[in-house]
Amino acid sequence: MIKKYIMTPGPTPISEEVMLEHARPLMHHRSPEFSKIFMAVTEKLKKLFKTKNDIFILTSSGTGAMEAAVTNSFSRGDKVLVASAGNFGERFKKISSIFNLEVISLDYEWGDAVDPADIKKVLDENPDVKGVMVQFSETSTGALNDIKAIGNIVKKYPAILIVDAISGLGASDLRTDEWGLDMVVGGSQKALSAPTGIAFISVSDKAWKLIQKSDLPRFYFDLTTAKNYSLKTPPQTPWTPGISIIVAINKALDMLLEEGLEKLFKRHRIMSLAVQKAVEKLGLRLLVEDEDKRGFSVTSIKVPEGIDAKELTRMMRVKYGVTIAGGQGKLAGKIIRIGHLGYFGIFDIIIAISALEITLNELGYKFEIGSGIAEAEKVFIENNYLD
């Protein structure tokens, strides 16, 4: 028997407590029992988002909320700015193009972070830009963008700022209201460590003004309809939601808030540092070279010459039961990605590094066996992980 571990940047491991909630007998989505849970989840999400803005719960993956942000905010031919530094920046560009928006693309090397000054320059040169789209943490690379600086820039212009925080929310501090973020997108299967299938989106007053003018087609993801249903007594969703997932999310949020947001961010920071230092000790190179631009959700590692990335991830998964992620898009076959967000602790990291060491050794890569594990342990000890 091989015990299995999931070490990807999403979906992430789920605690027994959350899984037990997910297994509760189904309740009707218009019942008082579910309405109470639905309202509780909405309020708890506001604490995580650090916002007083409206938050809507969508039964979809995070990409559904990305699409909702676009289709609700703009009209045909509107000019939007997409800052793309990875696969999910490209996704914003694809969604915008499909809905006939004029896309100005700020493209960066995958592994780099967005330069806020570039966004200011484009907005100065294009005063008719209606929206700016950017990732908080770019899941395909592990880079973390300076959303605070970007927010402070965009709020001075008519454009709204749409932030994909799907993998960053909960792993790194995000302050929706303080930073002037107009739409923030999140998902259930990342740092919340809940089952897949639910997305969240927050909407500011500035964004609502654009929504009222938007003429793009939408039905299932119509936020105006969602708003109207949220004003009912008790609040509801317009369509049948993922009832059991939302029940599980309620428990996941309880656990997250009980841990405390500052401790939550510290845990993710230390785990990411342990992975980074461990793989560097093995002689491997990180995709995000600037330490200040590395996020706390996932670490992207360049595969050494002579090692097949697909065979490495396959062997770790099939032979040793440890599932990590490969590269996406132009990075396919060039990197591996170890996730460390959500329901992770120090020994999960030790397992991931151990499996990586054993597999690299079997594939013929030369290094001091055990050195990565020792380096990870050193990081945990030096940073008083459990204090």
TORDREN-588180 format. One record per residue (C-alpha): residue in one letter; x, y, z; residue number from 1. Coordinates in steps of 0.05 Angstrom, whole numbers. Layout:
BEGIN
{residu = A	u = X	v = Y	w = Z	num = NUM} $
...
// end
This chain:
BEGIN
{residu = M	u = 0	v = 0	w = 0	num = 1} $
{residu = I	u = 24	v = 70	w = -17	num = 2} $
{residu = K	u = -2	v = 127	w = 27	num = 3} $
{residu = K	u = -19	v = 186	w = -17	num = 4} $
{residu = Y	u = -3	v = 259	w = -5	num = 5} $
{residu = I	u = -26	v = 319	w = -46	num = 6} $
{residu = M	u = 26	v = 374	w = -49	num = 7} $
{residu = T	u = -1	v = 416	w = -105	num = 8} $
{residu = P	u = -20	v = 490	w = -105	num = 9} $
{residu = G	u = -93	v = 469	w = -111	num = 10} $
{residu = P	u = -132	v = 429	w = -96	num = 11} $
{residu = T	u = -101	v = 425	w = -27	num = 12} $
{residu = P	u = -107	v = 375	w = 30	num = 13} $
{residu = I	u = -172	v = 378	w = 71	num = 14} $
{residu = S	u = -177	v = 365	w = 146	num = 15} $
{residu = E	u = -219	v = 310	w = 175	num = 16} $
{residu = E	u = -263	v = 362	w = 209	num = 17} $
{residu = V	u = -279	v = 396	w = 143	num = 18} $
{residu = M	u = -291	v = 329	w = 107	num = 19} $
{residu = L	u = -340	v = 308	w = 161	num = 20} $
{residu = E	u = -379	v = 372	w = 151	num = 21} $
{residu = H	u = -378	v = 359	w = 76	num = 22} $
{residu = A	u = -410	v = 291	w = 90	num = 23} $
{residu = R	u = -469	v = 318	w = 129	num = 24} $
{residu = P	u = -538	v = 299	w = 102	num = 25} $
{residu = L	u = -560	v = 346	w = 47	num = 26} $
{residu = M	u = -605	v = 404	w = 65	num = 27} $
{residu = H	u = -649	v = 446	w = 19	num = 28} $
{residu = H	u = -617	v = 509	w = -7	num = 29} $
{residu = R	u = -679	v = 551	w = 11	num = 30} $
{residu = S	u = -685	v = 524	w = 81	num = 31} $
{residu = P	u = -672	v = 566	w = 143	num = 32} $
{residu = E	u = -617	v = 518	w = 163	num = 33} $
{residu = F	u = -577	v = 530	w = 100	num = 34} $
{residu = S	u = -592	v = 605	w = 98	num = 35} $
{residu = K	u = -560	v = 611	w = 167	num = 36} $
{residu = I	u = -497	v = 576	w = 143	num = 37} $
{residu = F	u = -496	v = 616	w = 78	num = 38} $
{residu = M	u = -499	v = 682	w = 115	num = 39} $
{residu = A	u = -445	v = 659	w = 164	num = 40} $
{residu = V	u = -398	v = 640	w = 108	num = 41} $
{residu = T	u = -408	v = 708	w = 74	num = 42} $
{residu = E	u = -391	v = 745	w = 138	num = 43} $
{residu = K	u = -330	v = 702	w = 152	num = 44} $
{residu = L	u = -305	v = 713	w = 81	num = 45} $
{residu = K	u = -308	v = 788	w = 92	num = 46} $
{residu = K	u = -260	v = 779	w = 150	num = 47} $
{residu = L	u = -212	v = 740	w = 106	num = 48} $
{residu = F	u = -218	v = 790	w = 49	num = 49} $
{residu = K	u = -213	v = 847	w = 99	num = 50} $
{residu = T	u = -272	v = 883	w = 67	num = 51} $
{residu = K	u = -340	v = 913	w = 79	num = 52} $
{residu = N	u = -357	v = 906	w = 5	num = 53} $
{residu = D	u = -408	v = 857	w = -22	num = 54} $
{residu = I	u = -383	v = 786	w = -28	num = 55} $
{residu = F	u = -417	v = 735	w = -73	num = 56} $
{residu = I	u = -410	v = 659	w = -70	num = 57} $
{residu = L	u = -410	v = 625	w = -138	num = 58} $
{residu = T	u = -415	v = 551	w = -152	num = 59} $
{residu = S	u = -356	v = 546	w = -200	num = 60} $
{residu = S	u = -281	v = 541	w = -202	num = 61} $
{residu = G	u = -242	v = 605	w = -193	num = 62} $
{residu = T	u = -242	v = 615	w = -268	num = 63} $
{residu = G	u = -318	v = 625	w = -265	num = 64} $
{residu = A	u = -308	v = 684	w = -218	num = 65} $
{residu = M	u = -254	v = 712	w = -264	num = 66} $
{residu = E	u = -304	v = 709	w = -321	num = 67} $
{residu = A	u = -358	v = 741	w = -277	num = 68} $
{residu = A	u = -312	v = 799	w = -261	num = 69} $
{residu = V	u = -302	v = 812	w = -335	num = 70} $
{residu = T	u = -373	v = 802	w = -360	num = 71} $
{residu = N	u = -406	v = 843	w = -305	num = 72} $
{residu = S	u = -359	v = 902	w = -308	num = 73} $
{residu = F	u = -349	v = 921	w = -381	num = 74} $
{residu = S	u = -384	v = 935	w = -446	num = 75} $
{residu = R	u = -365	v = 914	w = -517	num = 76} $
{residu = G	u = -303	v = 949	w = -541	num = 77} $
{residu = D	u = -281	v = 974	w = -473	num = 78} $
{residu = K	u = -207	v = 981	w = -463	num = 79} $
{residu = V	u = -176	v = 940	w = -408	num = 80} $
{residu = L	u = -105	v = 931	w = -383	num = 81} $
{residu = V	u = -81	v = 861	w = -365	num = 82} $
{residu = A	u = -14	v = 853	w = -330	num = 83} $
{residu = S	u = 8	v = 783	w = -346	num = 84} $
{residu = A	u = 67	v = 747	w = -315	num = 85} $
{residu = G	u = 42	v = 675	w = -321	num = 86} $
{residu = N	u = -11	v = 627	w = -344	num = 87} $
{residu = F	u = -67	v = 659	w = -305	num = 88} $
{residu = G	u = -51	v = 729	w = -330	num = 89} $
{residu = E	u = -59	v = 698	w = -399	num = 90} $
{residu = R	u = -126	v = 671	w = -377	num = 91} $
{residu = F	u = -151	v = 742	w = -361	num = 92} $
{residu = K	u = -129	v = 762	w = -431	num = 93} $
{residu = K	u = -166	v = 704	w = -463	num = 94} $
{residu = I	u = -230	v = 718	w = -425	num = 95} $
{residu = S	u = -227	v = 792	w = -442	num = 96} $
{residu = S	u = -215	v = 778	w = -516	num = 97} $
{residu = I	u = -272	v = 728	w = -521	num = 98} $
{residu = F	u = -319	v = 781	w = -496	num = 99} $
{residu = N	u = -295	v = 832	w = -547	num = 100} $
{residu = L	u = -256	v = 877	w = -502	num = 101} $
{residu = E	u = -196	v = 916	w = -527	num = 102} $
{residu = V	u = -138	v = 887	w = -488	num = 103} $
{residu = I	u = -74	v = 925	w = -472	num = 104} $
{residu = S	u = -25	v = 872	w = -450	num = 105} $
{residu = L	u = 33	v = 885	w = -403	num = 106} $
{residu = D	u = 74	v = 821	w = -411	num = 107} $
{residu = Y	u = 130	v = 799	w = -365	num = 108} $
{residu = E	u = 176	v = 740	w = -363	num = 109} $
{residu = W	u = 144	v = 682	w = -327	num = 110} $
{residu = G	u = 176	v = 684	w = -259	num = 111} $
{residu = D	u = 179	v = 759	w = -255	num = 112} $
{residu = A	u = 130	v = 803	w = -217	num = 113} $
{residu = V	u = 90	v = 861	w = -246	num = 114} $
{residu = D	u = 121	v = 930	w = -240	num = 115} $
{residu = P	u = 68	v = 978	w = -212	num = 116} $
{residu = A	u = 103	v = 1036	w = -248	num = 117} $
{residu = D	u = 87	v = 1004	w = -315	num = 118} $
{residu = I	u = 13	v = 1003	w = -297	num = 119} $
{residu = K	u = 15	v = 1077	w = -280	num = 120} $
{residu = K	u = 49	v = 1092	w = -346	num = 121} $
{residu = V	u = -4	v = 1056	w = -387	num = 122} $
{residu = L	u = -61	v = 1089	w = -348	num = 123} $
{residu = D	u = -29	v = 1158	w = -360	num = 124} $
{residu = E	u = -24	v = 1143	w = -434	num = 125} $
{residu = N	u = -94	v = 1112	w = -439	num = 126} $
{residu = P	u = -143	v = 1151	w = -395	num = 127} $
{residu = D	u = -201	v = 1112	w = -426	num = 128} $
{residu = V	u = -179	v = 1045	w = -395	num = 129} $
{residu = K	u = -239	v = 1018	w = -357	num = 130} $
{residu = G	u = -205	v = 962	w = -317	num = 131} $
{residu = V	u = -138	v = 934	w = -295	num = 132} $
{residu = M	u = -131	v = 859	w = -283	num = 133} $
{residu = V	u = -74	v = 826	w = -245	num = 134} $
{residu = Q	u = -58	v = 765	w = -203	num = 135} $
{residu = F	u = -41	v = 771	w = -129	num = 136} $
{residu = S	u = -1	v = 706	w = -130	num = 137} $
{residu = E	u = 12	v = 678	w = -199	num = 138} $
{residu = T	u = 0	v = 604	w = -188	num = 139} $
{residu = S	u = 38	v = 581	w = -249	num = 140} $
{residu = T	u = 103	v = 613	w = -225	num = 141} $
{residu = G	u = 98	v = 628	w = -151	num = 142} $
{residu = A	u = 111	v = 702	w = -160	num = 143} $
{residu = L	u = 75	v = 751	w = -114	num = 144} $
{residu = N	u = 54	v = 818	w = -143	num = 145} $
{residu = D	u = 54	v = 883	w = -102	num = 146} $
{residu = I	u = -21	v = 891	w = -100	num = 147} $
{residu = K	u = -18	v = 945	w = -47	num = 148} $
{residu = A	u = 24	v = 990	w = -93	num = 149} $
{residu = I	u = -18	v = 973	w = -153	num = 150} $
{residu = G	u = -82	v = 989	w = -114	num = 151} $
{residu = N	u = -55	v = 1056	w = -91	num = 152} $
{residu = I	u = -42	v = 1073	w = -164	num = 153} $
{residu = V	u = -106	v = 1049	w = -197	num = 154} $
{residu = K	u = -153	v = 1081	w = -146	num = 155} $
{residu = K	u = -131	v = 1149	w = -171	num = 156} $
{residu = Y	u = -158	v = 1133	w = -241	num = 157} $
{residu = P	u = -229	v = 1119	w = -267	num = 158} $
{residu = A	u = -209	v = 1046	w = -280	num = 159} $
{residu = I	u = -228	v = 991	w = -231	num = 160} $
{residu = L	u = -177	v = 941	w = -205	num = 161} $
{residu = I	u = -194	v = 867	w = -212	num = 162} $
{residu = V	u = -149	v = 820	w = -172	num = 163} $
{residu = D	u = -145	v = 745	w = -180	num = 164} $
{residu = A	u = -127	v = 724	w = -109	num = 165} $
{residu = I	u = -146	v = 652	w = -119	num = 166} $
{residu = S	u = -81	v = 621	w = -95	num = 167} $
{residu = G	u = -57	v = 681	w = -53	num = 168} $
{residu = L	u = -117	v = 693	w = -9	num = 169} $
{residu = G	u = -103	v = 664	w = 60	num = 170} $
{residu = A	u = -30	v = 650	w = 45	num = 171} $
{residu = S	u = -10	v = 723	w = 43	num = 172} $
{residu = D	u = -41	v = 785	w = 74	num = 173} $
{residu = L	u = -91	v = 818	w = 28	num = 174} $
{residu = R	u = -128	v = 882	w = 49	num = 175} $
{residu = T	u = -185	v = 893	w = 0	num = 176} $
{residu = D	u = -212	v = 959	w = 27	num = 177} $
{residu = E	u = -148	v = 989	w = 52	num = 178} $
{residu = W	u = -113	v = 977	w = -15	num = 179} $
{residu = G	u = -171	v = 1000	w = -58	num = 180} $
{residu = L	u = -185	v = 933	w = -92	num = 181} $
{residu = D	u = -250	v = 936	w = -131	num = 182} $
{residu = M	u = -260	v = 863	w = -147	num = 183} $
{residu = V	u = -224	v = 806	w = -113	num = 184} $
{residu = V	u = -232	v = 734	w = -135	num = 185} $
{residu = G	u = -219	v = 674	w = -90	num = 186} $
{residu = G	u = -232	v = 599	w = -90	num = 187} $
{residu = S	u = -249	v = 544	w = -40	num = 188} $
{residu = Q	u = -195	v = 494	w = -59	num = 189} $
{residu = K	u = -133	v = 535	w = -41	num = 190} $
{residu = A	u = -114	v = 564	w = 27	num = 191} $
{residu = L	u = -183	v = 551	w = 55	num = 192} $
{residu = S	u = -171	v = 476	w = 47	num = 193} $
{residu = A	u = -243	v = 462	w = 28	num = 194} $
{residu = P	u = -271	v = 419	w = -29	num = 195} $
{residu = T	u = -266	v = 445	w = -100	num = 196} $
{residu = G	u = -325	v = 479	w = -134	num = 197} $
{residu = I	u = -338	v = 546	w = -100	num = 198} $
{residu = A	u = -311	v = 614	w = -120	num = 199} $
{residu = F	u = -318	v = 681	w = -85	num = 200} $
{residu = I	u = -318	v = 752	w = -112	num = 201} $
{residu = S	u = -320	v = 818	w = -75	num = 202} $
{residu = V	u = -348	v = 881	w = -108	num = 203} $
{residu = S	u = -334	v = 953	w = -89	num = 204} $
{residu = D	u = -380	v = 1014	w = -98	num = 205} $
{residu = K	u = -334	v = 1037	w = -155	num = 206} $
{residu = A	u = -343	v = 970	w = -190	num = 207} $
{residu = W	u = -419	v = 972	w = -181	num = 208} $
{residu = K	u = -421	v = 1037	w = -221	num = 209} $
{residu = L	u = -390	v = 1001	w = -280	num = 210} $
{residu = I	u = -434	v = 940	w = -271	num = 211} $
{residu = Q	u = -496	v = 984	w = -279	num = 212} $
{residu = K	u = -471	v = 1005	w = -348	num = 213} $
{residu = S	u = -444	v = 938	w = -372	num = 214} $
{residu = D	u = -475	v = 908	w = -435	num = 215} $
{residu = L	u = -437	v = 842	w = -439	num = 216} $
{residu = P	u = -481	v = 780	w = -441	num = 217} $
{residu = R	u = -486	v = 739	w = -377	num = 218} $
{residu = F	u = -538	v = 697	w = -341	num = 219} $
{residu = Y	u = -511	v = 648	w = -290	num = 220} $
{residu = F	u = -456	v = 695	w = -269	num = 221} $
{residu = D	u = -499	v = 758	w = -266	num = 222} $
{residu = L	u = -478	v = 795	w = -203	num = 223} $
{residu = T	u = -537	v = 841	w = -205	num = 224} $
{residu = T	u = -582	v = 780	w = -198	num = 225} $
{residu = A	u = -538	v = 754	w = -142	num = 226} $
{residu = K	u = -544	v = 822	w = -108	num = 227} $
{residu = N	u = -620	v = 821	w = -112	num = 228} $
{residu = Y	u = -623	v = 752	w = -81	num = 229} $
{residu = S	u = -575	v = 772	w = -26	num = 230} $
{residu = L	u = -625	v = 826	w = -6	num = 231} $
{residu = K	u = -681	v = 775	w = 5	num = 232} $
{residu = T	u = -701	v = 755	w = 76	num = 233} $
{residu = P	u = -663	v = 711	w = 89	num = 234} $
{residu = P	u = -608	v = 722	w = 37	num = 235} $
{residu = Q	u = -604	v = 669	w = -18	num = 236} $
{residu = T	u = -566	v = 650	w = -81	num = 237} $
{residu = P	u = -604	v = 658	w = -147	num = 238} $
{residu = W	u = -587	v = 587	w = -169	num = 239} $
{residu = T	u = -578	v = 521	w = -132	num = 240} $
{residu = P	u = -510	v = 527	w = -99	num = 241} $
{residu = G	u = -459	v = 475	w = -80	num = 242} $
{residu = I	u = -494	v = 463	w = -14	num = 243} $
{residu = S	u = -447	v = 411	w = 16	num = 244} $
{residu = I	u = -385	v = 450	w = -5	num = 245} $
{residu = I	u = -411	v = 513	w = 28	num = 246} $
{residu = V	u = -426	v = 475	w = 92	num = 247} $
{residu = A	u = -354	v = 449	w = 90	num = 248} $
{residu = I	u = -327	v = 519	w = 77	num = 249} $
{residu = N	u = -363	v = 544	w = 139	num = 250} $
{residu = K	u = -321	v = 496	w = 181	num = 251} $
{residu = A	u = -257	v = 511	w = 142	num = 252} $
{residu = L	u = -266	v = 585	w = 155	num = 253} $
{residu = D	u = -278	v = 572	w = 229	num = 254} $
{residu = M	u = -212	v = 535	w = 233	num = 255} $
{residu = L	u = -176	v = 589	w = 195	num = 256} $
{residu = L	u = -203	v = 646	w = 237	num = 257} $
{residu = E	u = -191	v = 607	w = 301	num = 258} $
{residu = E	u = -118	v = 600	w = 281	num = 259} $
{residu = G	u = -116	v = 676	w = 270	num = 260} $
{residu = L	u = -97	v = 711	w = 206	num = 261} $
{residu = E	u = -28	v = 733	w = 229	num = 262} $
{residu = K	u = -10	v = 663	w = 250	num = 263} $
{residu = L	u = -39	v = 637	w = 185	num = 264} $
{residu = F	u = 5	v = 683	w = 144	num = 265} $
{residu = K	u = 66	v = 666	w = 187	num = 266} $
{residu = R	u = 55	v = 592	w = 177	num = 267} $
{residu = H	u = 52	v = 599	w = 101	num = 268} $
{residu = R	u = 113	v = 644	w = 100	num = 269} $
{residu = I	u = 156	v = 596	w = 141	num = 270} $
{residu = M	u = 133	v = 534	w = 101	num = 271} $
{residu = S	u = 149	v = 568	w = 35	num = 272} $
{residu = L	u = 217	v = 590	w = 62	num = 273} $
{residu = A	u = 232	v = 518	w = 85	num = 274} $
{residu = V	u = 217	v = 491	w = 15	num = 275} $
{residu = Q	u = 258	v = 545	w = -19	num = 276} $
{residu = K	u = 319	v = 536	w = 25	num = 277} $
{residu = A	u = 314	v = 460	w = 20	num = 278} $
{residu = V	u = 314	v = 458	w = -56	num = 279} $
{residu = E	u = 369	v = 509	w = -60	num = 280} $
{residu = K	u = 411	v = 465	w = -14	num = 281} $
{residu = L	u = 400	v = 409	w = -64	num = 282} $
{residu = G	u = 431	v = 452	w = -117	num = 283} $
{residu = L	u = 366	v = 467	w = -153	num = 284} $
{residu = R	u = 347	v = 536	w = -179	num = 285} $
{residu = L	u = 282	v = 572	w = -163	num = 286} $
{residu = L	u = 242	v = 602	w = -220	num = 287} $
{residu = V	u = 229	v = 666	w = -181	num = 288} $
{residu = E	u = 300	v = 690	w = -169	num = 289} $
{residu = D	u = 283	v = 752	w = -128	num = 290} $
{residu = E	u = 268	v = 729	w = -57	num = 291} $
{residu = D	u = 225	v = 791	w = -44	num = 292} $
{residu = K	u = 179	v = 772	w = -102	num = 293} $
{residu = R	u = 165	v = 700	w = -81	num = 294} $
{residu = G	u = 96	v = 684	w = -56	num = 295} $
{residu = F	u = 78	v = 637	w = 0	num = 296} $
{residu = S	u = 30	v = 592	w = -38	num = 297} $
{residu = V	u = 75	v = 551	w = -84	num = 298} $
{residu = T	u = 148	v = 544	w = -100	num = 299} $
{residu = S	u = 168	v = 534	w = -173	num = 300} $
{residu = I	u = 233	v = 497	w = -183	num = 301} $
{residu = K	u = 274	v = 492	w = -247	num = 302} $
{residu = V	u = 286	v = 420	w = -267	num = 303} $
{residu = P	u = 361	v = 405	w = -273	num = 304} $
{residu = E	u = 391	v = 388	w = -340	num = 305} $
{residu = G	u = 383	v = 315	w = -357	num = 306} $
{residu = I	u = 322	v = 304	w = -313	num = 307} $
{residu = D	u = 254	v = 294	w = -346	num = 308} $
{residu = A	u = 203	v = 337	w = -308	num = 309} $
{residu = K	u = 144	v = 294	w = -327	num = 310} $
{residu = E	u = 180	v = 230	w = -306	num = 311} $
{residu = L	u = 199	v = 263	w = -240	num = 312} $
{residu = T	u = 128	v = 283	w = -223	num = 313} $
{residu = R	u = 101	v = 215	w = -248	num = 314} $
{residu = M	u = 150	v = 176	w = -205	num = 315} $
{residu = M	u = 136	v = 217	w = -143	num = 316} $
{residu = R	u = 61	v = 207	w = -153	num = 317} $
{residu = V	u = 59	v = 134	w = -174	num = 318} $
{residu = K	u = 118	v = 103	w = -137	num = 319} $
{residu = Y	u = 120	v = 145	w = -74	num = 320} $
{residu = G	u = 48	v = 172	w = -70	num = 321} $
{residu = V	u = 68	v = 246	w = -68	num = 322} $
{residu = T	u = 32	v = 289	w = -119	num = 323} $
{residu = I	u = 65	v = 355	w = -138	num = 324} $
{residu = A	u = 50	v = 398	w = -199	num = 325} $
{residu = G	u = 87	v = 407	w = -264	num = 326} $
{residu = G	u = 95	v = 470	w = -305	num = 327} $
{residu = Q	u = 38	v = 503	w = -343	num = 328} $
{residu = G	u = 38	v = 534	w = -412	num = 329} $
{residu = K	u = 108	v = 554	w = -435	num = 330} $
{residu = L	u = 137	v = 525	w = -371	num = 331} $
{residu = A	u = 111	v = 454	w = -383	num = 332} $
{residu = G	u = 168	v = 406	w = -376	num = 333} $
{residu = K	u = 215	v = 459	w = -349	num = 334} $
{residu = I	u = 193	v = 466	w = -276	num = 335} $
{residu = I	u = 160	v = 429	w = -219	num = 336} $
{residu = R	u = 116	v = 463	w = -168	num = 337} $
{residu = I	u = 109	v = 444	w = -94	num = 338} $
{residu = G	u = 48	v = 473	w = -61	num = 339} $
{residu = H	u = 48	v = 493	w = 12	num = 340} $
{residu = L	u = -17	v = 528	w = 24	num = 341} $
{residu = G	u = -77	v = 509	w = 65	num = 342} $
{residu = Y	u = -79	v = 448	w = 111	num = 343} $
{residu = F	u = -4	v = 438	w = 113	num = 344} $
{residu = G	u = 44	v = 430	w = 171	num = 345} $
{residu = I	u = 119	v = 422	w = 179	num = 346} $
{residu = F	u = 119	v = 347	w = 169	num = 347} $
{residu = D	u = 81	v = 353	w = 104	num = 348} $
{residu = I	u = 139	v = 395	w = 79	num = 349} $
{residu = I	u = 190	v = 343	w = 104	num = 350} $
{residu = I	u = 152	v = 289	w = 66	num = 351} $
{residu = A	u = 151	v = 330	w = 2	num = 352} $
{residu = I	u = 226	v = 344	w = 6	num = 353} $
{residu = S	u = 242	v = 272	w = 24	num = 354} $
{residu = A	u = 202	v = 245	w = -36	num = 355} $
{residu = L	u = 236	v = 296	w = -81	num = 356} $
{residu = E	u = 305	v = 275	w = -56	num = 357} $
{residu = I	u = 291	v = 200	w = -65	num = 358} $
{residu = T	u = 264	v = 211	w = -135	num = 359} $
{residu = L	u = 321	v = 257	w = -157	num = 360} $
{residu = N	u = 371	v = 206	w = -132	num = 361} $
{residu = E	u = 336	v = 150	w = -170	num = 362} $
{residu = L	u = 337	v = 192	w = -233	num = 363} $
{residu = G	u = 412	v = 202	w = -227	num = 364} $
{residu = Y	u = 417	v = 272	w = -200	num = 365} $
{residu = K	u = 478	v = 281	w = -155	num = 366} $
{residu = F	u = 471	v = 316	w = -87	num = 367} $
{residu = E	u = 482	v = 303	w = -13	num = 368} $
{residu = I	u = 425	v = 258	w = 8	num = 369} $
{residu = G	u = 386	v = 286	w = 67	num = 370} $
{residu = S	u = 414	v = 357	w = 59	num = 371} $
{residu = G	u = 347	v = 386	w = 36	num = 372} $
{residu = I	u = 310	v = 354	w = 93	num = 373} $
{residu = A	u = 361	v = 380	w = 143	num = 374} $
{residu = E	u = 356	v = 450	w = 114	num = 375} $
{residu = A	u = 280	v = 450	w = 119	num = 376} $
{residu = E	u = 284	v = 428	w = 192	num = 377} $
{residu = K	u = 334	v = 483	w = 205	num = 378} $
{residu = V	u = 285	v = 535	w = 178	num = 379} $
{residu = F	u = 229	v = 510	w = 223	num = 380} $
{residu = I	u = 274	v = 510	w = 285	num = 381} $
{residu = E	u = 303	v = 579	w = 272	num = 382} $
{residu = N	u = 236	v = 610	w = 259	num = 383} $
{residu = N	u = 200	v = 583	w = 321	num = 384} $
{residu = Y	u = 148	v = 552	w = 276	num = 385} $
{residu = L	u = 97	v = 535	w = 330	num = 386} $
{residu = D	u = 105	v = 599	w = 372	num = 387} $
// end
